[in-house]
Amino acid sequence: MASLAKKIGKADGLAFGYYYNFIYESIKFIEKKGKIKQKNSGDGNEITSSLDNVNILVIVPDNLHSYYLVSDVVKNLLEEVLVTAPEGVRSRTKVWRWFTFNTGSIVKNVLVDIPPTTIKTLRLFRENSSNVDHYLHHSRIVSAKDQATFERVRRGLKGDIHMFADSLNSILKRETDLRPDNDIEYDRIVLVKYAEDFIKEIFDQETIENLNGFSLNENQEFQDAVGKIDAIIQSKKDVILERMRAAILGTTEKRKRSAFQRIADKIKRIIRSVVRFYHRNNPLD
């Protein structure tokens, strides 16, 4: 139980830091009239944005394979943008990947991130705990003992990542439902998807099998494999972007709140405010 509690605490801490340092501040920047600018366009073309036309997509890798594959998709197809603090506020600019599409009524801007520092922290922790060489590609592992160790690390990392995603969803739910005087629907704006589910949404089964073959073939040089994966992604760019659009729209439609739900949320916040009045020593609750 103590070991499980430590694991949950570690995942909670990483989710808490990632949310407040990156997601929460980005949302607040946009709410307070900060700017979204394309990074590689000279002075930066400004993108018109408000919380009504912005969604945030966080793709949480289930494992290292899905991490590399989704990273390639994002790197190849999505531009980098800067979310800057509103005038007069001193805070670090946030760097996101971005794509946009027209829903018919509004132009939707989607900010995309794969939590790189978080995933790397969890991976390095797991590998270090098992004395695994951080820079040895799995295709070079030959002994049965080392393969068993690698498999144990892989399973442990997947469990850690799922705890992180669960913690992040809990924070979004709490921010939306329980914060007093809060009208921002964080769990509608921010979509958290597992990478393997996301891959199935944007690729057909044949393409997934081809990609798996390139990235997991032990006789394939890593950089050569990356080049072939990039070529497949580029060849299917329009289809992938259209499927990403459908995945975003489908999730946001399911999360829209009815008028009754909004009233219920207000009541929950009032009750929570009363409870917090009598428990003032727990500001993070």
Helices and strands as residue ranges (DSSP letters): H 2-18, I 19-24, H 25-31, E 35-38, E 46-47, G 51-53, E 54-60, H 64-77, E 79-84, E 94-102, E 107-113, H 116-129, G 138-140, H 144-178, H 186-189, E 190-194, H 195-202, H 205-216, H 222-235, H 237-255, H 259-277
